[in-house]
Amino acid sequence: MTASTLKEMRELTLRGTILGALITVVFTASNVYLGLKVGLTFASSIPAAVISMAVLKFFAGSNILENNMVQTQASAAGTLSAVIFVLPGLLMMGYWQGFPFWQSMLICATGGILGVIFTIPLRYVMVVNSDLPYPEGVAAAEILKAGNHEEGKTGNTGAKEIFAGSLVAGLVSFATNGLRLVADSASVWFKAGNAIFQLPMGFSLALLGAGYLVGIVGGMAILAGIAFTWLVAVPYFTAAAPMPADAEMAGYAMGVWKTKVRFIGVGVIGIAAIWTLITLLKPMMEGMRQSFAALKNPQAAQQTERTAQDLSPKAMIQITLATIVVIMCVLAYFVQAAPVSMGMAVALVLACTVLAVGIGFFVAAACGYMAGLVGSSSSPISGIGIISVVITSLVLMFMGKMGGMFDMQGGEQFLTALTIFTASIVLAVATISNDNLQDLKTGYLVKATPWRQQVALLIGCVVGAAVIAPVLEMLYHAYGFTGAMPRENMDAAQALSAPQATLMTTIAKGIFSGDLEWNYIFMGIGLGIAVIIADTLIKRSSGNRFALPALAVGMGIYLPPSVNMPIVIGAIIAWLVAKHVAKKAAAQGVSATEAHSKSERHATLFAAGLIVGESLVGVVLAFIIVASVTSGGSDAPLALNLANWGTIAEWLGLLAFVIGAILFAKRSAKIK
């Protein structure tokens, strides 16, 4: 397809915007429910791309660029739902009794809008001129290309690869999360003295595909984090504090990981994020310099190639200033309910605005990098939430002590609530930054117009924010949250656990009450500095052939092992397949470059299919679960509940994963 043909295509259309809004409502509601129930959300860009293609093909003139805009808009809104990792804390601590629509909506919308704007200057350095894999962005692009037959016969072949991957992953996901016949993970636990060790394994085929796209460097760094966690840190802490006689080994070790070792991961991620920002500072400043130069010379911006046109610097500045004003108004409304002087109220509003915008700008680069490295689904957004809660709490605690607020009745609770409120804005920035560059990578690969995508992202943020608030309110009054029930005599077993919000609230309370253990976070910072030094030395000594990215090591420590291990296996498969393809090409007298290119295409398309299959089944199951629970049924309505099935389910899970991995490797090794 020629550049002139692409230029003539319609991109941001009314019908596409309406379709994107409808998909937004559905996926956002599903993500909010699942996030509150189990602490996980699904990436919505790929399912949105599939649905967009299926619907728009019935309309004349639909094309790949229009489909891309629909998935861009829908994915932004679906990703924004991760704000639930913090916001429900206001109810859990008893400060709110519900979710006020305008406050909740504006928290999400303003944070999302800043997330879009802050990542625009990063587009060139992190998307166009970068070798970051962006697993979901690349997968979404391949799906759009295959669905629109951009490459003729090759496009049809691509559709077959995607369908094959989708079928395999979809069947396994349905058996795992629907019928509950197959386990999604398994672990081998053992003791040496009092030390407890784990050899973990997860069976997600979607994460296997993401791992292939991540590559061997990122995969090995994550493996280093896993090894530190389960072969060093957890054994050390369990040996230092032996397991109680009535405790269960796996439960006790996981408790140690959650309360101690995971905070080491937070420290590593925090210092690695700062280092990422430092390393990107020069190209970021160059991007901003070019933007301001365009302000002085608007004609130069108009002459830029269509596929390189971002939102104008003037528009970015105006949107940013308007958004900051709205944030100040929302914070002022929140603070005015507290019994503080006018001067203190103004100081708190200004401080929280600076924190929300400042930390938001800082995490935008870090989140974009993490999403580029391992994908949006696997990026540890809650870790960023913890960092923002810690920083905000420390600043507000200092201001509270200076202003005597701890001596006031309810002063400590108010400062804790204000921390959660401010951190919610930061998390909205982080989630959209996490998604925005992924979408811009998709757009770059399908030759979309960046500024139109950025407009679609802004629309998605506003629509998603309008959906999140009423869905949160509905779910709260229907089920309640753990420790926060709206009515008496409600069934606590049906309450939504909101695990991340519980953790954020616990940390904020711990800082203000003075009983949070900082040792583990500081240990993580020290470890992160050591990894950064090692990474620098490895890069220099190997001529940048090898690396040990600190963010990936931190993710290996922070994320559950069932999430990490399939990514590692996928990365190893990528390395083995590349070696096999090189030998195969030499034996058949084929160009190594051509063979590698064809192998990469087969692998990317099949990996995209794995992600699509699991994502679509996740969406369908989310609706079934919501329908079941709202009618008084089970949260696992399709489960067969076979007796004494646990061990068999684990073996079946391992078998399904091995078969899927072998099939993936064989499809990836094709060079014809």
C-alpha positions as CSV (number, residue, x, y, z in Angstrom):
1,M,0.0,0.0,0.0
2,T,1.5,3.3,-1.1
3,A,2.1,6.4,1.0
4,S,-0.3,8.4,-1.2
5,T,-3.1,5.8,-0.8
6,L,-2.6,5.9,3.0
7,K,-2.8,9.7,2.9
8,E,-6.2,9.6,1.2
9,M,-7.7,7.3,3.9
10,R,-10.0,8.6,6.5
11,E,-8.7,8.2,10.1
12,L,-10.5,10.0,12.8
13,T,-14.2,9.6,11.8
14,L,-17.5,10.1,13.7
15,R,-18.6,6.5,13.2
16,G,-15.2,5.3,14.5
17,T,-15.4,7.6,17.5
18,I,-18.9,6.3,18.4
19,L,-17.8,2.7,18.0
20,G,-14.7,3.4,20.1
21,A,-17.0,4.9,22.8
22,L,-19.2,1.8,22.8
23,I,-16.3,-0.5,23.1
24,T,-14.9,1.7,25.8
25,V,-18.0,1.4,28.0
26,V,-18.0,-2.4,27.7
27,F,-14.3,-3.0,28.3
28,T,-13.9,-0.3,31.1
29,A,-16.8,-1.8,33.1
30,S,-15.3,-5.3,32.7
31,N,-11.8,-4.1,33.7
32,V,-13.1,-2.2,36.8
33,Y,-14.9,-5.3,38.0
34,L,-12.0,-7.7,37.5
35,G,-9.5,-5.3,38.9
36,L,-11.6,-4.9,42.1
37,K,-12.2,-8.6,42.4
38,V,-8.8,-10.1,41.7
39,G,-6.4,-7.2,41.3
40,L,-5.8,-7.8,37.6
41,T,-7.0,-6.0,34.4
42,F,-6.7,-7.1,30.8
43,A,-5.2,-5.0,27.9
44,S,-8.0,-3.9,25.7
45,S,-6.2,-2.7,22.6
46,I,-6.1,-6.0,20.8
47,P,-9.7,-7.1,21.5
48,A,-10.8,-3.6,20.5
49,A,-8.8,-3.9,17.2
50,V,-10.5,-7.2,16.4
51,I,-14.0,-6.0,17.2
52,S,-13.4,-2.7,15.3
53,M,-12.4,-4.7,12.2
54,A,-15.4,-7.0,12.5
55,V,-17.9,-4.1,12.8
56,L,-16.4,-1.5,10.4
57,K,-16.1,-4.0,7.5
58,F,-19.9,-3.6,7.1
59,F,-19.4,0.1,6.3
60,A,-18.1,1.4,3.0
61,G,-14.7,3.0,3.0
62,S,-13.4,1.5,6.3
63,N,-9.7,1.0,6.4
64,I,-6.7,0.1,8.6
65,L,-6.1,3.7,9.8
66,E,-9.8,4.1,10.9
67,N,-9.6,0.7,12.7
68,N,-6.4,1.8,14.4
69,M,-8.1,5.0,15.8
70,V,-10.9,2.9,17.3
71,Q,-8.5,0.6,19.1
72,T,-6.5,3.6,20.2
73,Q,-9.5,5.3,21.8
74,A,-10.9,2.1,23.4
75,S,-7.5,1.0,24.8
76,A,-6.9,4.3,26.5
77,A,-10.2,4.1,28.3
78,G,-9.7,0.4,29.2
79,T,-6.3,1.1,30.6
80,L,-7.5,4.1,32.6
81,S,-9.6,1.7,34.7
82,A,-6.4,0.8,36.6
83,V,-7.0,4.0,38.7
84,I,-9.1,1.6,40.8
85,F,-5.8,0.4,42.3
86,V,-5.8,3.5,44.5
87,L,-9.1,5.3,44.5
88,P,-11.3,2.8,46.5
89,G,-8.9,3.4,49.5
90,L,-10.9,6.5,50.3
91,L,-13.9,4.3,51.2
92,M,-11.8,1.6,52.9
93,M,-10.4,4.2,55.3
94,G,-13.9,5.6,55.9
95,Y,-13.3,9.0,54.4
96,W,-15.8,8.7,51.5
97,Q,-19.2,6.9,51.7
98,G,-19.5,6.5,47.9
99,F,-17.8,7.8,44.7
100,P,-18.9,11.4,44.0
101,F,-19.3,11.5,40.2
102,W,-17.6,14.7,39.3
103,Q,-14.7,14.3,41.7
104,S,-14.1,10.7,40.6
105,M,-14.6,11.5,36.9
106,L,-12.2,14.5,37.0
107,I,-9.5,12.6,38.8
108,C,-9.5,10.0,36.0
109,A,-9.9,12.5,33.1
110,T,-7.3,15.0,34.2
111,G,-4.7,12.3,35.0
112,G,-5.4,10.6,31.7
113,I,-5.1,13.8,29.7
114,L,-1.8,14.7,31.3
115,G,-0.6,11.1,30.6
116,V,-1.3,11.6,26.9
117,I,0.4,15.1,26.8
118,F,3.5,14.1,28.8
119,T,4.3,11.2,26.5
120,I,4.0,13.1,23.2
121,P,7.6,14.5,23.5
122,L,8.8,10.9,24.1
123,R,7.3,9.5,20.9
124,Y,10.3,10.0,18.7
125,V,12.9,8.8,21.1
126,M,11.0,5.9,22.5
127,V,8.9,4.7,19.6
128,V,10.4,5.9,16.3
129,N,14.1,5.8,17.3
130,S,14.1,2.9,19.7
131,D,14.6,-0.9,19.7
132,L,12.1,-1.4,22.6
133,P,9.9,-4.4,21.6
134,Y,6.4,-3.0,22.6
135,P,4.8,-6.5,22.5
136,E,1.2,-5.5,22.5
137,G,1.7,-2.5,20.2
138,V,3.5,-4.7,17.6
139,A,0.9,-7.4,18.0
140,A,-2.0,-5.0,17.5
141,A,-0.3,-3.6,14.3
142,E,0.1,-7.1,12.9
143,I,-3.5,-7.9,13.6
144,L,-4.6,-4.7,11.8
145,K,-2.4,-5.4,8.8
146,A,-3.5,-9.0,8.5
147,G,-7.2,-8.0,8.9
148,N,-7.0,-5.4,6.2
149,H,-4.9,-7.6,3.9
150,E,-2.4,-4.8,3.5
151,E,0.2,-7.1,2.1
152,G,-2.0,-9.2,-0.3
153,K,-1.2,-12.9,0.0
154,T,1.2,-12.4,2.9
155,G,-1.7,-10.7,4.8
156,N,-3.8,-13.8,4.4
157,T,-1.0,-16.0,5.7
158,G,-0.8,-13.6,8.7
159,A,-4.5,-14.0,9.4
160,K,-4.1,-17.8,9.5
161,E,-1.2,-17.4,12.0
162,I,-3.3,-15.1,14.2
163,F,-6.3,-17.4,14.0
164,A,-4.2,-20.4,15.0
165,G,-2.6,-18.6,17.9
166,S,-6.0,-17.3,19.1
167,L,-7.6,-20.7,18.9
168,V,-4.9,-22.4,21.0
169,A,-4.8,-19.6,23.7
170,G,-8.5,-19.2,23.7
171,L,-9.2,-22.9,24.3
172,V,-6.6,-23.1,27.1
173,S,-7.9,-19.8,28.7
174,F,-11.5,-21.1,28.6
175,A,-10.5,-24.4,30.2
176,T,-8.4,-22.5,32.8
177,N,-10.5,-19.5,33.8
178,G,-13.9,-20.7,32.7
179,L,-14.2,-24.4,33.4
180,R,-11.4,-24.4,36.0
181,L,-10.2,-27.8,34.6
182,V,-6.7,-26.5,34.0
183,A,-4.5,-24.6,36.5
184,D,-2.9,-21.3,35.5
185,S,0.2,-21.9,37.6
186,A,2.1,-24.4,39.7
187,S,5.0,-24.2,42.1
188,V,7.5,-26.6,43.7
189,W,8.1,-25.6,47.3
190,F,10.9,-27.1,49.5
191,K,12.8,-26.3,52.6
192,A,16.5,-26.3,53.6
193,G,16.5,-25.9,57.3
194,N,14.0,-23.1,58.0
195,A,14.6,-21.5,54.6
196,I,11.7,-21.9,52.2
197,F,12.4,-22.0,48.4
198,Q,10.1,-21.9,45.4
199,L,10.5,-23.0,41.8
200,P,7.6,-21.1,40.2
201,M,5.8,-21.6,36.9
202,G,2.9,-19.9,35.2
203,F,1.0,-21.3,32.2
204,S,-0.3,-18.2,30.4
205,L,0.2,-18.6,26.6
206,A,-0.5,-14.8,26.1
207,L,2.4,-14.0,28.4
208,L,4.5,-16.6,26.5
209,G,3.9,-14.7,23.3
210,A,4.7,-11.4,25.1
211,G,7.9,-12.9,26.3
212,Y,8.9,-13.8,22.7
213,L,8.5,-10.2,21.8
214,V,10.4,-9.0,24.8
215,G,13.5,-10.9,23.8
216,I,16.3,-12.5,25.6
217,V,17.9,-9.5,27.3
218,G,14.6,-8.4,29.1
219,G,13.7,-12.0,29.8
220,M,17.1,-12.8,31.5
221,A,16.8,-9.6,33.6
222,I,13.4,-10.7,34.8
223,L,14.8,-14.2,35.5
224,A,17.5,-12.5,37.6
225,G,14.8,-10.8,39.6
226,I,12.9,-14.1,40.1
227,A,16.1,-15.9,41.2
228,F,16.9,-13.2,43.7
229,T,13.4,-13.3,45.1
230,W,12.8,-17.1,45.4
231,L,16.3,-18.4,45.8
232,V,17.8,-15.7,48.0
233,A,15.5,-13.1,49.6
234,V,12.5,-15.2,50.6
235,P,14.7,-18.1,51.9
236,Y,16.7,-15.6,53.9
237,F,13.7,-14.0,55.6
238,T,12.0,-17.3,56.2
239,A,15.2,-18.7,57.8
240,A,15.5,-15.5,59.9
241,A,11.9,-15.8,61.1
242,P,11.0,-19.5,61.1
243,M,7.5,-20.5,60.1
244,P,4.9,-20.9,62.9
245,A,4.0,-24.5,63.7
246,D,0.4,-24.1,62.5
247,A,1.3,-22.3,59.3
248,E,1.3,-23.7,55.7
249,M,4.6,-23.4,53.9
250,A,3.5,-21.8,50.6
251,G,1.1,-19.4,52.4
252,Y,3.8,-18.3,54.9
253,A,6.4,-17.8,52.1
254,M,4.0,-15.8,50.0
255,G,3.2,-13.6,53.0
256,V,6.9,-12.9,53.4
257,W,7.1,-12.0,49.7
258,K,4.1,-9.6,49.9
259,T,5.1,-7.8,53.1
260,K,8.9,-7.7,52.7
261,V,10.5,-8.8,49.5
262,R,7.9,-7.1,47.2
263,F,8.9,-3.7,48.8
264,I,12.5,-4.4,47.8
265,G,11.1,-4.7,44.2
266,V,9.4,-1.3,44.7
267,G,12.8,0.2,45.7
268,V,14.5,-1.3,42.6
269,I,11.7,0.0,40.3
270,G,11.8,3.4,41.9
271,I,15.5,4.0,41.5
272,A,15.5,2.4,38.0
273,A,12.6,4.7,37.0
274,I,14.7,7.7,38.2
275,W,17.7,6.4,36.2
276,T,15.5,5.9,33.1
277,L,14.3,9.5,33.3
278,I,18.0,10.7,33.6
279,T,19.0,8.6,30.6
280,L,16.1,9.9,28.6
281,L,16.5,13.5,29.7
282,K,18.7,14.6,26.9
283,P,16.6,13.3,24.0
284,M,13.4,14.4,25.8
285,M,14.8,18.0,26.1
286,E,15.7,17.8,22.4
287,G,12.2,16.8,21.5
288,M,10.8,19.6,23.6
289,R,13.3,22.0,22.0
290,Q,12.0,21.0,18.5
291,S,8.4,21.5,19.7
292,F,9.1,25.0,20.9
293,A,10.9,25.8,17.7
294,A,7.8,24.7,15.9
295,L,5.8,27.2,18.0
296,K,7.9,30.0,16.5
297,N,7.6,28.6,13.0
298,P,4.2,27.0,12.4
299,Q,4.8,26.6,8.7
300,A,7.7,24.2,9.4
301,A,5.3,21.9,11.4
302,Q,2.8,21.9,8.6
303,Q,5.5,20.8,6.1
304,T,6.5,17.8,8.3
305,E,5.6,14.4,6.9
306,R,2.1,13.3,7.9
307,T,3.3,10.3,9.9
308,A,5.6,12.6,12.0
309,Q,3.0,15.3,13.0
310,D,2.2,15.4,16.7
311,L,-0.2,17.7,18.4
312,S,1.0,21.3,18.0
313,P,3.1,22.6,20.9
314,K,0.5,25.4,21.3
315,A,-2.3,22.9,21.7
316,M,-0.2,20.8,24.2
317,I,0.5,23.9,26.4
318,Q,-3.1,25.0,26.3
319,I,-4.4,21.6,27.2
320,T,-1.8,21.1,30.0
321,L,-2.6,24.5,31.6
322,A,-6.3,24.0,31.4
323,T,-5.9,20.5,32.9
324,I,-3.8,21.9,35.8
325,V,-6.4,24.5,36.5
326,V,-9.1,21.7,36.7
327,I,-6.8,19.7,39.0
328,M,-6.5,22.7,41.3
329,C,-10.2,23.2,41.4
330,V,-10.9,19.5,42.2
331,L,-8.2,19.5,45.0
332,A,-9.7,22.8,46.4
333,Y,-13.1,21.2,46.6
334,F,-11.6,18.2,48.4
335,V,-9.6,20.3,50.8
336,Q,-12.4,22.7,51.7
337,A,-14.2,20.0,53.6
338,A,-11.3,19.9,56.1
339,P,-11.2,22.2,59.2
340,V,-8.0,24.1,58.1
341,S,-7.2,27.7,57.7
342,M,-7.4,29.4,54.3
343,G,-3.6,29.7,54.1
344,M,-3.1,26.0,54.8
345,A,-5.8,25.0,52.4
346,V,-4.1,27.0,49.6
347,A,-0.7,25.6,50.5
348,L,-2.1,22.0,50.4
349,V,-3.8,22.6,47.0
350,L,-0.6,24.0,45.5
351,A,1.6,21.3,47.0
352,C,-0.7,18.4,45.8
353,T,-1.0,20.0,42.3
354,V,2.8,20.2,42.0
355,L,3.1,16.6,43.3
356,A,0.4,15.3,40.9
357,V,1.9,17.0,37.9
358,G,5.5,16.6,38.9
359,I,5.4,13.0,39.8
360,G,3.2,12.4,36.8
361,F,5.7,13.8,34.4
362,F,8.4,11.7,36.0
363,V,6.4,8.4,35.9
364,A,5.3,9.1,32.3
365,A,8.8,8.3,30.9
366,A,9.3,5.3,33.3
367,C,5.9,3.8,32.5
368,G,6.4,4.3,28.8
369,Y,9.7,2.5,29.0
370,M,8.3,-0.4,31.1
371,A,5.4,-0.9,28.7
372,G,7.9,-0.8,25.8
373,L,10.0,-3.5,27.5
374,V,7.4,-6.0,28.7
375,G,4.0,-4.7,27.5
376,S,1.1,-2.9,29.2
377,S,-0.4,-6.0,30.8
378,S,2.8,-6.9,32.6
379,S,4.0,-3.5,33.5
380,P,4.0,-3.0,37.3
381,I,1.6,0.0,37.5
382,S,0.8,-0.7,41.2
383,G,4.5,-0.3,41.9
384,I,4.4,3.2,40.5
385,G,1.3,3.8,42.6
386,I,3.3,2.8,45.7
387,I,6.1,5.2,44.9
388,S,3.6,8.1,44.4
389,V,1.9,7.3,47.7
390,V,5.2,7.2,49.6
391,I,6.4,10.5,48.1
392,T,3.1,12.3,48.6
393,S,2.7,11.0,52.1
394,L,6.2,12.3,53.1
395,V,5.5,15.8,51.7
396,L,2.1,16.0,53.3
397,M,3.3,14.7,56.6
398,F,6.0,17.4,56.7
399,M,3.4,20.1,55.9
400,G,1.0,18.6,58.5
401,K,3.5,18.7,61.2
402,M,4.5,22.3,60.3
403,G,0.9,23.3,60.3
404,G,-0.1,21.5,63.5
405,M,-2.7,19.3,61.6
406,F,-1.8,16.2,63.6
407,D,-3.1,17.9,66.7
408,M,-6.5,18.5,65.1
409,Q,-9.3,16.0,65.3
410,G,-9.3,13.9,62.1
411,G,-6.1,15.6,60.9
412,E,-4.2,12.4,60.3
413,Q,-7.2,10.8,58.5
414,F,-7.6,13.9,56.3
415,L,-3.9,13.9,55.2
416,T,-4.1,10.2,54.5
417,A,-7.2,10.7,52.4
418,L,-5.6,13.6,50.5
419,T,-2.6,11.4,49.8
420,I,-4.9,8.7,48.3
421,F,-6.7,11.4,46.3
422,T,-3.5,12.9,44.9
423,A,-2.0,9.5,44.2
424,S,-5.1,8.6,42.1
425,I,-4.3,11.4,39.7
426,V,-0.7,10.2,39.4
427,L,-1.8,6.7,38.8
428,A,-4.2,7.9,36.0
429,V,-1.1,9.6,34.4
430,A,0.9,6.4,34.8
431,T,-1.7,4.1,33.3
432,I,-2.2,6.3,30.2
433,S,1.5,6.8,29.7
434,N,1.8,3.0,29.9
435,D,-0.7,2.7,27.1
436,N,-0.1,5.7,25.0
437,L,3.3,4.8,23.7
438,Q,2.1,1.3,23.0
439,D,-0.7,2.7,20.8
440,L,1.6,5.1,19.1
441,K,3.9,2.2,18.3
442,T,0.9,0.5,16.6
443,G,0.2,3.7,14.7
444,Y,3.8,4.1,13.7
445,L,3.8,0.6,12.2
446,V,0.6,1.1,10.3
447,K,1.6,4.6,9.2
448,A,-1.1,6.5,11.1
449,T,-1.1,10.3,11.8
450,P,0.3,10.8,15.4
451,W,-1.7,13.9,16.2
452,R,-5.0,12.2,15.2
453,Q,-4.1,9.2,17.4
454,Q,-3.4,11.6,20.3
455,V,-6.8,13.2,19.9
456,A,-8.4,9.7,19.9
457,L,-6.5,9.0,23.2
458,L,-7.8,12.2,24.7
459,I,-11.4,11.3,23.7
460,G,-10.8,7.8,25.2
461,C,-9.7,9.3,28.5
462,V,-12.8,11.5,28.9
463,V,-15.2,8.7,27.9
464,G,-13.5,6.2,30.1
465,A,-13.5,8.6,33.1
466,A,-17.2,9.1,32.7
467,V,-17.8,5.4,32.8
468,I,-15.4,4.5,35.7
469,A,-17.2,6.6,38.3
470,P,-20.7,5.2,38.0
471,V,-19.4,1.6,37.6
472,L,-17.4,2.0,40.8
473,E,-20.5,3.4,42.6
474,M,-22.7,0.5,41.3
475,L,-20.2,-2.2,42.3
476,Y,-19.6,-0.7,45.7
477,H,-23.3,-0.6,46.6
478,A,-23.9,-4.1,45.1
479,Y,-21.0,-5.9,46.8
480,G,-19.0,-3.5,49.0
481,F,-15.3,-3.7,49.5
482,T,-13.3,-5.7,52.0
483,G,-13.5,-3.6,55.2
484,A,-16.0,-1.1,53.7
485,M,-19.6,-2.3,53.4
486,P,-22.3,0.2,52.4
487,R,-25.1,-1.5,54.3
488,E,-25.5,-3.7,57.4
489,N,-26.0,-7.4,57.1
490,M,-24.3,-7.7,53.7
491,D,-22.5,-10.9,52.8
492,A,-18.8,-10.2,53.4
493,A,-17.9,-13.2,51.3
494,Q,-19.2,-11.3,48.2
495,A,-17.2,-8.2,48.9
496,L,-14.7,-7.1,46.3
497,S,-11.1,-7.4,47.7
498,A,-9.5,-4.5,45.8
499,P,-6.1,-5.8,46.7
500,Q,-3.9,-2.9,45.4
501,A,-6.1,-0.2,46.9
502,T,-5.9,-2.0,50.3
503,L,-2.1,-2.1,49.9
504,M,-1.8,1.6,49.0
505,T,-4.1,2.6,51.9
506,T,-2.0,0.5,54.3
507,I,1.2,2.2,53.2
508,A,-0.2,5.7,53.5
509,K,-1.6,4.9,57.0
510,G,1.7,3.4,57.9
511,I,3.7,6.5,56.9
512,F,1.4,8.9,58.8
513,S,1.3,6.6,61.9
514,G,5.1,6.0,61.8
515,D,5.0,2.2,61.7
516,L,5.9,1.6,58.0
517,E,9.1,-0.4,57.7
518,W,11.4,1.5,55.3
519,N,14.2,-1.0,55.5
520,Y,13.0,-3.1,52.6
521,I,12.5,-0.1,50.3
522,F,16.0,1.2,51.1
523,M,17.4,-2.3,50.4
524,G,15.7,-2.2,47.0
525,I,17.2,1.2,46.2
526,G,20.7,-0.2,47.1
527,L,20.1,-3.3,45.0
528,G,18.8,-1.1,42.1
529,I,21.9,1.0,42.2
530,A,24.1,-2.1,42.1
531,V,22.1,-3.4,39.1
532,I,22.4,-0.1,37.3
533,I,26.2,-0.1,37.7
534,A,26.3,-3.8,36.6
535,D,24.2,-2.9,33.5
536,T,26.5,-0.1,32.6
537,L,29.6,-2.3,32.9
538,I,28.0,-5.1,30.9
539,K,27.0,-2.8,28.1
540,R,30.4,-1.3,27.9
541,S,32.3,-4.6,28.0
542,S,30.0,-6.3,25.4
543,G,29.6,-3.3,23.0
544,N,25.9,-3.1,23.9
545,R,25.3,-6.8,22.9
546,F,24.3,-7.7,26.5
547,A,22.5,-5.7,29.2
548,L,20.8,-6.1,32.6
549,P,18.0,-3.5,32.6
550,A,17.2,-2.6,36.3
551,L,13.5,-2.0,35.6
552,A,13.2,-5.6,34.3
553,V,15.0,-6.9,37.4
554,G,12.7,-4.9,39.6
555,M,9.7,-6.4,37.8
556,G,11.1,-9.9,38.4
557,I,11.0,-9.2,42.1
558,Y,7.7,-7.2,42.2
559,L,5.4,-9.1,39.9
560,P,3.9,-12.5,40.9
561,P,6.1,-15.4,39.7
562,S,3.2,-16.9,37.7
563,V,3.2,-13.7,35.6
564,N,7.0,-13.6,35.2
565,M,7.9,-17.1,34.3
566,P,5.9,-17.4,31.0
567,I,7.6,-14.2,29.9
568,V,11.0,-15.7,30.6
569,I,10.2,-18.9,28.7
570,G,9.0,-16.9,25.7
571,A,12.2,-14.9,25.7
572,I,14.3,-18.1,25.8
573,I,12.2,-19.6,22.9
574,A,12.9,-16.4,20.9
575,W,16.7,-16.9,21.4
576,L,16.6,-20.6,20.6
577,V,14.5,-20.1,17.5
578,A,16.8,-17.4,16.2
579,K,19.8,-19.7,16.5
580,H,17.9,-22.6,14.8
581,V,16.7,-20.3,11.9
582,A,20.3,-19.1,11.3
583,K,21.5,-22.8,11.0
584,K,18.5,-23.7,8.9
585,A,19.2,-20.8,6.5
586,A,22.8,-21.7,6.2
587,A,21.9,-25.4,5.4
588,Q,19.4,-24.4,2.8
589,G,21.5,-21.7,1.2
590,V,18.9,-19.0,2.1
591,S,19.8,-15.4,3.1
592,A,20.1,-15.3,6.8
593,T,18.5,-11.8,6.9
594,E,15.5,-13.0,4.8
595,A,15.1,-16.1,6.8
596,H,15.2,-14.2,10.1
597,S,12.6,-11.7,8.8
598,K,10.2,-14.4,7.7
599,S,10.6,-16.2,11.0
600,E,10.0,-13.0,13.0
601,R,6.8,-12.4,11.0
602,H,5.4,-15.8,11.7
603,A,6.4,-15.5,15.4
604,T,5.0,-12.0,15.8
605,L,1.7,-13.0,14.2
606,F,1.3,-16.2,16.2
607,A,2.2,-14.3,19.4
608,A,-0.4,-11.7,18.6
609,G,-2.9,-14.5,18.2
610,L,-2.0,-15.9,21.6
611,I,-2.6,-12.5,23.1
612,V,-5.9,-12.0,21.2
613,G,-7.3,-15.4,22.1
614,E,-6.7,-15.0,25.8
615,S,-7.8,-11.4,25.9
616,L,-11.1,-12.1,24.0
617,V,-11.9,-15.1,26.3
618,G,-11.1,-12.9,29.3
619,V,-13.6,-10.3,28.1
620,V,-16.4,-12.8,27.5
621,L,-15.8,-14.5,30.8
622,A,-15.9,-11.1,32.5
623,F,-19.4,-10.5,31.3
624,I,-20.5,-14.0,32.3
625,I,-19.1,-13.5,35.8
626,V,-20.7,-10.0,36.2
627,A,-24.0,-11.4,35.0
628,S,-23.8,-14.3,37.4
629,V,-22.7,-12.3,40.5
630,T,-25.3,-9.6,40.0
631,S,-28.0,-12.2,39.9
632,G,-26.8,-13.8,43.1
633,G,-24.8,-16.5,41.5
634,S,-21.2,-17.7,41.8
635,D,-18.1,-15.7,40.7
636,A,-17.1,-18.9,38.8
637,P,-20.4,-19.8,37.1
638,L,-18.8,-22.2,34.5
639,A,-16.5,-24.0,36.9
640,L,-17.0,-27.8,37.0
641,N,-15.7,-28.0,40.6
642,L,-14.4,-31.6,40.3
643,A,-13.3,-33.2,43.6
644,N,-9.6,-33.8,44.3
645,W,-8.7,-32.2,41.0
646,G,-6.0,-29.7,42.1
647,T,-2.9,-31.8,41.2
648,I,-4.4,-33.1,38.0
649,A,-5.3,-29.5,37.0
650,E,-1.6,-28.5,37.5
651,W,-0.3,-31.3,35.4
652,L,-2.9,-30.5,32.7
653,G,-1.8,-26.8,32.8
654,L,1.8,-27.8,32.4
655,L,1.0,-30.1,29.5
656,A,-1.1,-27.4,27.8
657,F,1.7,-24.9,28.2
658,V,4.4,-27.2,26.9
659,I,2.3,-28.2,23.9
660,G,1.5,-24.5,23.2
661,A,5.2,-23.6,23.6
662,I,6.3,-26.4,21.2
663,L,3.7,-25.3,18.6
664,F,4.7,-21.7,19.0
665,A,8.4,-22.6,18.4
666,K,7.6,-24.7,15.3
667,R,5.5,-21.9,13.8
668,S,8.1,-19.4,14.6
669,A,10.9,-21.4,13.0
670,K,9.2,-21.3,9.5
671,I,11.3,-19.5,7.0
672,K,8.9,-19.8,4.0
